[in-house]
Amino acid sequence: MGLFNSKKRKEREAERYYGMSLNHDEHELEYLQKSVALGSKHGKEGLARYYLEHNPNDVELMKTAVRLMTEAEAEGAFIDQNKLIKIADNAGEYSVSFAVRTKLAEGGDKFAQFDLGYQYSSGSKGAPFNLDKAWYWYDKAAAQGHAGAINNMAIMKLNRRSVSEDEKQAIELMTKSAEKGNAVACGNLAWDYYEGAAPFVKDYERAFQYAQMGAEKDNQKCRYVMALLKAEGLGTERDLAGAVKLFEKLAEEKYKDSQELFEKYSVIEKAFREEDFNRRYDETYKLIENEPERTLKIFNEMSQEGNDAFYRRANEGWKAAKYRITELADIRFDKALSSGDIEAMKKEAKGGSPKGSLYFLRQAAAMAPEAVKTGKIPLSDEELLDLGDYCKIARNHDIDLSEQEINGVATLDFIRARQLIDEDKSGRAMRILESARRFNDPFCQALWAELLDNGSWWCEDKAIEILEEIYKNKKVYNDEYKKLRNAVDKHLSSLRYNRIMSKLQEDAEIEYYEKQEHLRKLEKLRKESKREHNERLRILDDRERFFNALTNNNAFTNEESYLAGNLSDQEYMRRKFLRDQKEEKYRREYEESLRSVDDD
C-alpha cells in the first residue's frame, strides 16, 4: 500500500512541476527538467518543445528532444506531429521525420503530402529519389488545392521529368497555381512569357500581369521581370524611374545582375529625364508670347522637379513669362491712360504694371506738399495701402524712385497714420505703417514702433527691432533727422531697459516658483518615506510573529501522528509540503524585510 501511494505521490509531484512550468517563464526550464526527472510524459513533451523554441540549431539538444517526444508519445501524451518533424529534421534524424511525414500524408495532410513530394523529387531528408512517388504525392496535395504542389507538377512536366510530357497541361497547372496566389508560379510564368522559351511564346502583357501579381507578394523574380518590362516599355507604359527604383532594391538584395542593370538604366533614366525636360521647356517657352500666365504656372511646377539644373532653367523661363506679363500689363495701362479710364489704370497697376505703379506713386508724391500744409490726405486708406504694393512692383523691376518721391509718399502715410492714432483707430494705422515699411522712411518706422510699444497689442521686441532698423538707413544721419534720432535713442533705451528688467523679474519669479515646488516635493517625499517606513515596521512585526508561530507549530507535519498510523502517506506528504513551502516563503520575506528596514 505504501509503495503504491509513493508512486502516486511521485506522479502528482511530476505533474505539479509541469503545471508550474506553464506559469513561470523565468523558471520554465528548471520546472520542466524536474518534471521529466520524476517521469512526467507531459514534462517530456514540454521540454522537447522548449528546446525547439530556444535552441533549434543545437543538434545534441534536438536529438534529446526527439527522444523525449517519442517517449512521451509512447506513454500516451498528445504530440504535435509537425513539431516532431521540425525537431527530427534539426537533429538530422531524417528516418523519424520521414516516417512522421508519411503518416501525416497518408492521413490526408496536404502540407505533408507536398513536403513528401518535394523530398522524393530531390532525394532529401530520408526519402529516396523517386519521381513517380513525387508525382503521386504532389498530385494528392494538388487535389486539395495546394498551389505549390500544382506549380511543382507543372515544372516536372516542363522538365520532362514525369511520365507525361503534356506541355499544354503543364502550362495549365502552373497558371492554376499562380491564380491560387503562389508567388513562385507567378515568377515562373512571368519569366517564361518574358523570355518566350518553348513551350511558351513571348507575351509581354501576360508577363507583366504575372509579375505584378507576384510582386505584390514581394517575389524577387517577379520584381525583376517587372523592372525589365518597365525599363523597355514592354507590356506596359515605359517607366524608367520605376524600373530604376526596382533594380536598386534588387541590387541591395544582390539578385542576379540587378546592380549592372541599375547602373545602366540610371544613366538612361537621367538622360531621358533631361531630354523630356528640355522638350517640355521648349514647348512651354513658345507659349509665353500669348499665354504668359499659363506658362508661369508650368515653369513654377517644373522648377520643383528636384534637380538643381532643372530649377535654374525653369527659373529662367519663369522670369521670361513674368516679364511678358508685366509687358502686357504696361500695354494695357497705356491704353487705359490714353482713354482716361482711372479704374482700368488702377487694375493694371495692381496687376503688376511697372508703368502704372510708377504713375500712381509719382502722383501721390506730388500731393505731399499740400497735405503737409492742410493736414488733409486726398487718398483713401485703401489707396494708401496700394502705394506700398506699387513700390514693391517698381523695385522688383529695377525702377528707381527719387528721394523726393519716396519721402513724399511716406509723408502721406505718416500723416494719415497719425490721424488714425488720434482717432483711436490704431488697427488701421498699423496696416498703413506696415505698408509704408517698403519706403524705409524713418518717421513712419518710429511711429510704428511707438504704436507697437503703447498699443493694445503691446509688442516690445518688435518695436525694438523696428527702431534698430532706423539706424541702418543712411539718410537718418543727416542733420534734418537729428531731432528724430534723439527721440529714437530715448525710446530705444527705454525699451531695452524695460526688457532687461522684465527678464530679471521673470527669472526671479521662475526661481521662486521652482524653489517652492522643490520644497513641496521634499515635504511630500518626507511624508511618504515616513509612512512607508512605519508600514514596513508594521509588516515586519506581523511577519515575525507569524514566522515564530509557524516554526513552533507541529500541526502541519505531526510526525508522531504519522508514526502512530493516524495519518495516511498522502496526508502526511501534503502537510509536509505545505509546511516546507510556507516556511521557505516567509523566511525569505522576513529576511527581505530586515534588509529593507536596514536600508531605510
GINORUR-V161244 format. One record per residue. N is the residue number from 1. RES is the residue in three letters. PHI is phi in whole degrees, 0 to 359 (* if undefined). PSI is psi as a letter, one per 30 degrees, with the letter a starting at -180 (* if undefined). OMEGA is omega in whole degrees, 0 to 359 (999 if undefined). Layout:
[[N | RES | PHI | PSI | OMEGA] [N | RES | PHI | PSI | OMEGA]]
//
This chain:
[[1 | MET | * | e | 181] [2 | GLY | 293 | e | 179] [3 | LEU | 295 | e | 179] [4 | PHE | 297 | e | 179] [5 | ASN | 295 | e | 179] [6 | SER | 298 | e | 178] [7 | LYS | 295 | e | 179] [8 | LYS | 297 | e | 179] [9 | ARG | 298 | e | 180] [10 | LYS | 297 | e | 179] [11 | GLU | 296 | e | 180] [12 | ARG | 296 | e | 178] [13 | GLU | 297 | e | 179] [14 | ALA | 297 | e | 180] [15 | GLU | 291 | e | 178] [16 | ARG | 296 | e | 178] [17 | TYR | 296 | e | 178] [18 | TYR | 297 | e | 178] [19 | GLY | 298 | e | 178] [20 | MET | 295 | e | 180] [21 | SER | 295 | f | 181] [22 | LEU | 286 | f | 185] [23 | ASN | 244 | g | 182] [24 | HIS | 229 | j | 182] [25 | ASP | 297 | e | 184] [26 | GLU | 294 | e | 184] [27 | HIS | 251 | g | 184] [28 | GLU | 302 | e | 182] [29 | LEU | 298 | e | 181] [30 | GLU | 300 | e | 181] [31 | TYR | 292 | e | 178] [32 | LEU | 296 | e | 179] [33 | GLN | 296 | e | 177] [34 | LYS | 294 | e | 179] [35 | SER | 297 | e | 179] [36 | VAL | 294 | e | 180] [37 | ALA | 299 | f | 179] [38 | LEU | 270 | g | 172] [39 | GLY | 91 | g | 182] [40 | SER | 284 | k | 177] [41 | LYS | 292 | e | 178] [42 | HIS | 291 | e | 177] [43 | GLY | 296 | e | 178] [44 | LYS | 297 | e | 179] [45 | GLU | 296 | e | 180] [46 | GLY | 294 | e | 179] [47 | LEU | 293 | e | 177] [48 | ALA | 297 | e | 178] [49 | ARG | 297 | e | 180] [50 | TYR | 299 | e | 179] [51 | TYR | 298 | e | 180] [52 | LEU | 294 | e | 183] [53 | GLU | 287 | e | 188] [54 | HIS | 254 | f | 181] [55 | ASN | 222 | h | 186] [56 | PRO | 293 | f | 184] [57 | ASN | 259 | g | 178] [58 | ASP | 274 | j | 187] [59 | VAL | 299 | e | 182] [60 | GLU | 296 | e | 178] [61 | LEU | 294 | e | 179] [62 | MET | 293 | e | 176] [63 | LYS | 294 | e | 176] [64 | THR | 298 | e | 180] [65 | ALA | 296 | e | 177] [66 | VAL | 298 | e | 180] [67 | ARG | 298 | e | 181] [68 | LEU | 296 | e | 181] [69 | MET | 296 | e | 182] [70 | THR | 293 | e | 177] [71 | GLU | 295 | e | 180] [72 | ALA | 298 | e | 180] [73 | GLU | 294 | e | 179] [74 | ALA | 295 | f | 180] [75 | GLU | 274 | f | 174] [76 | GLY | 103 | g | 179] [77 | ALA | 283 | l | 176] [78 | PHE | 284 | k | 183] [79 | ILE | 239 | k | 173] [80 | ASP | 284 | j | 186] [81 | GLN | 297 | e | 180] [82 | ASN | 294 | e | 177] [83 | LYS | 292 | e | 177] [84 | LEU | 298 | e | 178] [85 | ILE | 297 | e | 180] [86 | LYS | 298 | e | 181] [87 | ILE | 298 | e | 181] [88 | ALA | 295 | e | 177] [89 | ASP | 298 | e | 180] [90 | ASN | 294 | e | 180] [91 | ALA | 278 | f | 183] [92 | GLY | 79 | g | 178] [93 | GLU | 267 | i | 187] [94 | TYR | 291 | f | 178] [95 | SER | 296 | e | 179] [96 | VAL | 290 | e | 182] [97 | SER | 296 | e | 179] [98 | PHE | 295 | e | 180] [99 | ALA | 295 | e | 181] [100 | VAL | 292 | e | 178] [101 | ARG | 299 | e | 180] [102 | THR | 299 | e | 179] [103 | LYS | 298 | e | 179] [104 | LEU | 294 | e | 181] [105 | ALA | 298 | e | 179] [106 | GLU | 294 | f | 177] [107 | GLY | 276 | f | 175] [108 | GLY | 101 | g | 179] [109 | ASP | 285 | j | 185] [110 | LYS | 292 | e | 180] [111 | PHE | 289 | e | 176] [112 | ALA | 293 | e | 178] [113 | GLN | 297 | e | 178] [114 | PHE | 296 | e | 180] [115 | ASP | 300 | e | 181] [116 | LEU | 294 | e | 177] [117 | GLY | 298 | e | 180] [118 | TYR | 296 | e | 181] [119 | GLN | 292 | e | 176] [120 | TYR | 292 | e | 182] [121 | SER | 287 | f | 181] [122 | SER | 249 | f | 181] [123 | GLY | 64 | h | 185] [124 | SER | 239 | l | 174] [125 | LYS | 52 | h | 173] [126 | GLY | 87 | f | 180] [127 | ALA | 262 | k | 176] [128 | PRO | 288 | l | 179] [129 | PHE | 293 | j | 183] [130 | ASN | 204 | j | 184] [131 | LEU | 292 | e | 179] [132 | ASP | 296 | e | 178] [133 | LYS | 292 | e | 177] [134 | ALA | 299 | e | 178] [135 | TRP | 299 | e | 182] [136 | TYR | 300 | e | 183] [137 | TRP | 285 | e | 174] [138 | TYR | 300 | e | 181] [139 | ASP | 297 | e | 178] [140 | LYS | 298 | e | 181] [141 | ALA | 292 | e | 180] [142 | ALA | 297 | e | 179] [143 | ALA | 297 | f | 178] [144 | GLN | 261 | g | 174] [145 | GLY | 87 | g | 179] [146 | HIS | 286 | j | 186] [147 | ALA | 296 | e | 180] [148 | GLY | 295 | e | 179] [149 | ALA | 294 | e | 179] [150 | ILE | 299 | e | 180] [151 | ASN | 298 | e | 182] [152 | ASN | 292 | e | 175] [153 | MET | 296 | e | 178] [154 | ALA | 297 | e | 180] [155 | ILE | 296 | e | 178] [156 | MET | 299 | e | 179] [157 | LYS | 293 | e | 181] [158 | LEU | 296 | e | 179] [159 | ASN | 275 | g | 181] [160 | ARG | 55 | h | 181] [161 | ARG | 258 | f | 180] [162 | SER | 257 | l | 181] [163 | VAL | 291 | f | 180] [164 | SER | 255 | k | 179] [165 | GLU | 241 | h | 182] [166 | ASP | 281 | j | 184] [167 | GLU | 295 | e | 179] [168 | LYS | 299 | e | 179] [169 | GLN | 294 | e | 179] [170 | ALA | 298 | e | 179] [171 | ILE | 296 | e | 179] [172 | GLU | 298 | e | 180] [173 | LEU | 296 | e | 181] [174 | MET | 294 | e | 178] [175 | THR | 297 | e | 179] [176 | LYS | 298 | e | 179] [177 | SER | 296 | e | 179] [178 | ALA | 296 | e | 180] [179 | GLU | 294 | f | 176] [180 | LYS | 277 | f | 175] [181 | GLY | 98 | g | 179] [182 | ASN | 283 | j | 185] [183 | ALA | 294 | e | 179] [184 | VAL | 296 | e | 178] [185 | ALA | 297 | e | 177] [186 | CYS | 300 | e | 179] [187 | GLY | 295 | e | 179] [188 | ASN | 297 | e | 180] [189 | LEU | 294 | e | 180] [190 | ALA | 301 | e | 181] [191 | TRP | 292 | e | 182] [192 | ASP | 294 | e | 178] [193 | TYR | 290 | f | 177] [194 | TYR | 289 | e | 181] [195 | GLU | 283 | e | 182] [196 | GLY | 75 | g | 179] [197 | ALA | 286 | k | 182] [198 | ALA | 305 | k | 7] [199 | PRO | 271 | g | 180] [200 | PHE | 274 | l | 172] [201 | VAL | 247 | l | 182] [202 | LYS | 299 | k | 178] [203 | ASP | 211 | j | 186] [204 | TYR | 293 | e | 179] [205 | GLU | 295 | e | 177] [206 | ARG | 292 | e | 178] [207 | ALA | 301 | e | 179] [208 | PHE | 294 | e | 180] [209 | GLN | 301 | e | 182] [210 | TYR | 286 | e | 177] [211 | ALA | 296 | e | 179] [212 | GLN | 295 | e | 179] [213 | MET | 298 | e | 181] [214 | GLY | 285 | e | 180] [215 | ALA | 295 | e | 177] [216 | GLU | 296 | f | 177] [217 | LYS | 260 | g | 176] [218 | ASP | 65 | h | 177] [219 | ASN | 284 | k | 185] [220 | GLN | 297 | e | 182] [221 | LYS | 300 | e | 179] [222 | CYS | 296 | e | 179] [223 | ARG | 294 | e | 179] [224 | TYR | 294 | e | 179] [225 | VAL | 296 | e | 179] [226 | MET | 299 | e | 178] [227 | ALA | 297 | e | 179] [228 | LEU | 298 | e | 182] [229 | LEU | 292 | e | 180] [230 | LYS | 293 | e | 182] [231 | ALA | 297 | e | 182] [232 | GLU | 255 | f | 181] [233 | GLY | 69 | h | 181] [234 | LEU | 258 | k | 179] [235 | GLY | 76 | f | 179] [236 | THR | 198 | l | 178] [237 | GLU | 292 | k | 180] [238 | ARG | 291 | k | 182] [239 | ASP | 219 | i | 183] [240 | LEU | 295 | e | 180] [241 | ALA | 298 | e | 178] [242 | GLY | 295 | e | 179] [243 | ALA | 295 | e | 180] [244 | VAL | 299 | e | 179] [245 | LYS | 298 | e | 179] [246 | LEU | 294 | e | 180] [247 | PHE | 296 | e | 180] [248 | GLU | 298 | e | 179] [249 | LYS | 294 | e | 179] [250 | LEU | 295 | e | 178] [251 | ALA | 294 | e | 176] [252 | GLU | 297 | e | 179] [253 | GLU | 273 | f | 179] [254 | LYS | 58 | h | 181] [255 | TYR | 267 | j | 177] [256 | LYS | 47 | b | 183] [257 | ASP | 259 | h | 184] [258 | SER | 298 | e | 181] [259 | GLN | 297 | e | 179] [260 | GLU | 295 | e | 180] [261 | LEU | 292 | e | 177] [262 | PHE | 298 | e | 180] [263 | GLU | 295 | e | 181] [264 | LYS | 298 | e | 185] [265 | TYR | 283 | f | 174] [266 | SER | 295 | e | 178] [267 | VAL | 295 | e | 180] [268 | ILE | 297 | e | 182] [269 | GLU | 295 | e | 179] [270 | LYS | 296 | e | 179] [271 | ALA | 296 | e | 180] [272 | PHE | 296 | e | 180] [273 | ARG | 296 | e | 179] [274 | GLU | 295 | e | 179] [275 | GLU | 296 | e | 180] [276 | ASP | 295 | e | 180] [277 | PHE | 296 | e | 180] [278 | ASN | 297 | e | 178] [279 | ARG | 297 | e | 180] [280 | ARG | 294 | e | 179] [281 | TYR | 297 | e | 181] [282 | ASP | 297 | e | 180] [283 | GLU | 296 | e | 181] [284 | THR | 289 | e | 183] [285 | TYR | 298 | e | 180] [286 | LYS | 293 | f | 183] [287 | LEU | 273 | f | 185] [288 | ILE | 302 | e | 185] [289 | GLU | 303 | e | 186] [290 | ASN | 253 | f | 182] [291 | GLU | 228 | i | 184] [292 | PRO | 294 | e | 180] [293 | GLU | 297 | e | 180] [294 | ARG | 295 | e | 181] [295 | THR | 293 | e | 178] [296 | LEU | 301 | e | 179] [297 | LYS | 294 | e | 181] [298 | ILE | 295 | e | 180] [299 | PHE | 296 | e | 178] [300 | ASN | 296 | e | 178] [301 | GLU | 293 | e | 180] [302 | MET | 293 | f | 181] [303 | SER | 289 | f | 183] [304 | GLN | 256 | g | 182] [305 | GLU | 274 | g | 169] [306 | GLY | 81 | g | 180] [307 | ASN | 228 | k | 184] [308 | ASP | 299 | e | 180] [309 | ALA | 295 | e | 177] [310 | PHE | 298 | e | 182] [311 | TYR | 298 | e | 182] [312 | ARG | 296 | e | 182] [313 | ARG | 291 | e | 179] [314 | ALA | 297 | e | 179] [315 | ASN | 294 | e | 176] [316 | GLU | 296 | e | 178] [317 | GLY | 296 | e | 179] [318 | TRP | 299 | e | 179] [319 | LYS | 296 | e | 179] [320 | ALA | 296 | e | 178] [321 | ALA | 294 | e | 179] [322 | LYS | 296 | e | 179] [323 | TYR | 297 | e | 180] [324 | ARG | 295 | e | 178] [325 | ILE | 298 | e | 180] [326 | THR | 291 | e | 178] [327 | GLU | 298 | e | 178] [328 | LEU | 293 | e | 178] [329 | ALA | 296 | e | 177] [330 | ASP | 295 | e | 179] [331 | ILE | 297 | e | 179] [332 | ARG | 293 | e | 178] [333 | PHE | 295 | e | 179] [334 | ASP | 300 | e | 178] [335 | LYS | 295 | e | 180] [336 | ALA | 294 | e | 180] [337 | LEU | 294 | e | 180] [338 | SER | 292 | f | 179] [339 | SER | 267 | f | 179] [340 | GLY | 75 | g | 181] [341 | ASP | 272 | j | 184] [342 | ILE | 298 | e | 182] [343 | GLU | 297 | e | 178] [344 | ALA | 294 | e | 178] [345 | MET | 297 | e | 179] [346 | LYS | 295 | e | 180] [347 | LYS | 299 | e | 181] [348 | GLU | 290 | e | 178] [349 | ALA | 296 | e | 178] [350 | LYS | 292 | e | 181] [351 | GLY | 283 | f | 175] [352 | GLY | 118 | g | 179] [353 | SER | 285 | j | 178] [354 | PRO | 299 | e | 179] [355 | LYS | 297 | e | 180] [356 | GLY | 296 | e | 180] [357 | SER | 298 | e | 180] [358 | LEU | 297 | e | 181] [359 | TYR | 300 | e | 184] [360 | PHE | 287 | e | 176] [361 | LEU | 294 | e | 180] [362 | ARG | 291 | e | 178] [363 | GLN | 296 | e | 179] [364 | ALA | 292 | e | 180] [365 | ALA | 298 | e | 179] [366 | ALA | 292 | f | 180] [367 | MET | 276 | f | 188] [368 | ALA | 299 | e | 182] [369 | PRO | 303 | e | 180] [370 | GLU | 294 | e | 180] [371 | ALA | 294 | e | 178] [372 | VAL | 295 | e | 181] [373 | LYS | 290 | e | 188] [374 | THR | 266 | f | 184] [375 | GLY | 77 | g | 180] [376 | LYS | 254 | k | 180] [377 | ILE | 257 | j | 183] [378 | PRO | 283 | g | 181] [379 | LEU | 242 | l | 176] [380 | SER | 283 | l | 179] [381 | ASP | 298 | e | 179] [382 | GLU | 295 | e | 178] [383 | GLU | 293 | e | 176] [384 | LEU | 294 | e | 177] [385 | LEU | 296 | e | 179] [386 | ASP | 297 | f | 181] [387 | LEU | 299 | e | 177] [388 | GLY | 297 | e | 178] [389 | ASP | 293 | e | 179] [390 | TYR | 297 | e | 179] [391 | CYS | 297 | e | 179] [392 | LYS | 297 | e | 180] [393 | ILE | 299 | e | 181] [394 | ALA | 298 | e | 182] [395 | ARG | 290 | e | 177] [396 | ASN | 296 | f | 180] [397 | HIS | 252 | g | 174] [398 | ASP | 56 | h | 175] [399 | ILE | 264 | j | 182] [400 | ASP | 273 | k | 173] [401 | LEU | 264 | k | 179] [402 | SER | 290 | l | 179] [403 | GLU | 301 | e | 181] [404 | GLN | 295 | e | 180] [405 | GLU | 293 | e | 180] [406 | ILE | 297 | e | 180] [407 | ASN | 297 | e | 181] [408 | GLY | 295 | e | 180] [409 | VAL | 295 | e | 180] [410 | ALA | 297 | e | 179] [411 | THR | 298 | e | 178] [412 | LEU | 299 | e | 179] [413 | ASP | 298 | e | 183] [414 | PHE | 296 | e | 182] [415 | ILE | 298 | e | 183] [416 | ARG | 291 | e | 179] [417 | ALA | 297 | e | 178] [418 | ARG | 297 | e | 178] [419 | GLN | 298 | e | 181] [420 | LEU | 294 | e | 177] [421 | ILE | 296 | e | 178] [422 | ASP | 297 | e | 179] [423 | GLU | 275 | g | 181] [424 | ASP | 62 | h | 177] [425 | LYS | 241 | i | 187] [426 | SER | 294 | f | 180] [427 | GLY | 297 | e | 179] [428 | ARG | 292 | e | 178] [429 | ALA | 297 | e | 180] [430 | MET | 299 | e | 180] [431 | ARG | 298 | e | 181] [432 | ILE | 294 | e | 181] [433 | LEU | 291 | e | 175] [434 | GLU | 296 | e | 178] [435 | SER | 293 | e | 181] [436 | ALA | 290 | f | 180] [437 | ARG | 301 | f | 180] [438 | ARG | 295 | f | 179] [439 | PHE | 276 | f | 178] [440 | ASN | 54 | h | 182] [441 | ASP | 268 | k | 183] [442 | PRO | 300 | e | 182] [443 | PHE | 295 | e | 178] [444 | CYS | 296 | e | 180] [445 | GLN | 294 | e | 179] [446 | ALA | 296 | e | 178] [447 | LEU | 294 | e | 178] [448 | TRP | 298 | e | 179] [449 | ALA | 298 | e | 178] [450 | GLU | 298 | e | 180] [451 | LEU | 294 | e | 179] [452 | LEU | 294 | e | 182] [453 | ASP | 286 | e | 186] [454 | ASN | 254 | f | 185] [455 | GLY | 287 | l | 183] [456 | SER | 291 | f | 180] [457 | TRP | 262 | g | 184] [458 | TRP | 350 | j | 182] [459 | CYS | 221 | i | 187] [460 | GLU | 295 | e | 183] [461 | ASP | 297 | e | 178] [462 | LYS | 295 | e | 179] [463 | ALA | 297 | e | 178] [464 | ILE | 297 | e | 179] [465 | GLU | 301 | e | 182] [466 | ILE | 292 | e | 180] [467 | LEU | 295 | e | 178] [468 | GLU | 292 | e | 177] [469 | GLU | 294 | e | 181] [470 | ILE | 302 | e | 183] [471 | TYR | 286 | f | 175] [472 | LYS | 277 | f | 180] [473 | ASN | 272 | j | 185] [474 | LYS | 298 | e | 186] [475 | LYS | 291 | f | 181] [476 | VAL | 291 | f | 180] [477 | TYR | 272 | g | 174] [478 | ASN | 288 | l | 184] [479 | ASP | 299 | e | 183] [480 | GLU | 294 | f | 180] [481 | TYR | 257 | g | 184] [482 | LYS | 300 | e | 180] [483 | LYS | 297 | e | 179] [484 | LEU | 295 | e | 180] [485 | ARG | 299 | e | 180] [486 | ASN | 298 | e | 180] [487 | ALA | 293 | e | 179] [488 | VAL | 294 | e | 179] [489 | ASP | 301 | e | 181] [490 | LYS | 295 | e | 182] [491 | HIS | 296 | e | 182] [492 | LEU | 293 | e | 179] [493 | SER | 297 | e | 179] [494 | SER | 297 | e | 181] [495 | LEU | 295 | e | 180] [496 | ARG | 295 | e | 178] [497 | TYR | 298 | e | 180] [498 | ASN | 298 | e | 180] [499 | ARG | 294 | e | 179] [500 | ILE | 297 | e | 181] [501 | MET | 295 | e | 179] [502 | SER | 296 | e | 180] [503 | LYS | 295 | e | 179] [504 | LEU | 296 | e | 179] [505 | GLN | 295 | e | 179] [506 | GLU | 297 | e | 179] [507 | ASP | 297 | e | 179] [508 | ALA | 296 | e | 179] [509 | GLU | 295 | e | 179] [510 | ILE | 298 | e | 180] [511 | GLU | 298 | e | 180] [512 | TYR | 297 | e | 182] [513 | TYR | 293 | e | 177] [514 | GLU | 295 | e | 178] [515 | LYS | 295 | e | 178] [516 | GLN | 298 | e | 179] [517 | GLU | 295 | e | 178] [518 | HIS | 296 | e | 179] [519 | LEU | 296 | e | 178] [520 | ARG | 297 | e | 179] [521 | LYS | 295 | e | 179] [522 | LEU | 298 | e | 179] [523 | GLU | 296 | e | 179] [524 | LYS | 296 | e | 179] [525 | LEU | 296 | e | 179] [526 | ARG | 298 | e | 180] [527 | LYS | 295 | e | 180] [528 | GLU | 295 | e | 180] [529 | SER | 295 | e | 179] [530 | LYS | 296 | e | 180] [531 | ARG | 295 | e | 179] [532 | GLU | 295 | e | 180] [533 | HIS | 298 | e | 179] [534 | ASN | 297 | e | 180] [535 | GLU | 293 | e | 179] [536 | ARG | 295 | e | 177] [537 | LEU | 298 | e | 180] [538 | ARG | 295 | e | 180] [539 | ILE | 297 | e | 179] [540 | LEU | 299 | e | 180] [541 | ASP | 297 | e | 179] [542 | ASP | 297 | e | 182] [543 | ARG | 293 | e | 179] [544 | GLU | 296 | e | 179] [545 | ARG | 297 | e | 181] [546 | PHE | 294 | e | 181] [547 | PHE | 296 | e | 178] [548 | ASN | 298 | e | 179] [549 | ALA | 295 | e | 182] [550 | LEU | 293 | e | 183] [551 | THR | 288 | f | 180] [552 | ASN | 266 | f | 185] [553 | ASN | 258 | k | 180] [554 | ASN | 261 | g | 184] [555 | ALA | 294 | f | 183] [556 | PHE | 283 | e | 185] [557 | THR | 252 | e | 179] [558 | ASN | 52 | i | 181] [559 | GLU | 299 | e | 181] [560 | GLU | 298 | e | 180] [561 | SER | 296 | e | 181] [562 | TYR | 294 | e | 181] [563 | LEU | 294 | e | 179] [564 | ALA | 283 | f | 179] [565 | GLY | 87 | g | 181] [566 | ASN | 278 | f | 179] [567 | LEU | 243 | k | 176] [568 | SER | 283 | l | 176] [569 | ASP | 302 | e | 183] [570 | GLN | 297 | e | 182] [571 | GLU | 292 | e | 179] [572 | TYR | 298 | e | 181] [573 | MET | 295 | e | 179] [574 | ARG | 296 | e | 181] [575 | ARG | 292 | e | 179] [576 | LYS | 294 | e | 179] [577 | PHE | 298 | e | 180] [578 | LEU | 298 | e | 179] [579 | ARG | 297 | e | 181] [580 | ASP | 299 | e | 183] [581 | GLN | 294 | e | 182] [582 | LYS | 290 | e | 179] [583 | GLU | 297 | e | 179] [584 | GLU | 295 | e | 181] [585 | LYS | 298 | e | 184] [586 | TYR | 285 | f | 175] [587 | ARG | 295 | e | 179] [588 | ARG | 296 | e | 179] [589 | GLU | 295 | e | 179] [590 | TYR | 297 | e | 180] [591 | GLU | 294 | e | 177] [592 | GLU | 296 | e | 179] [593 | SER | 296 | e | 178] [594 | LEU | 299 | e | 180] [595 | ARG | 296 | e | 182] [596 | SER | 295 | e | 178] [597 | VAL | 292 | e | 177] [598 | ASP | 298 | e | 180] [599 | ASP | 297 | e | 180] [600 | ASP | 295 | * | 999]]
//
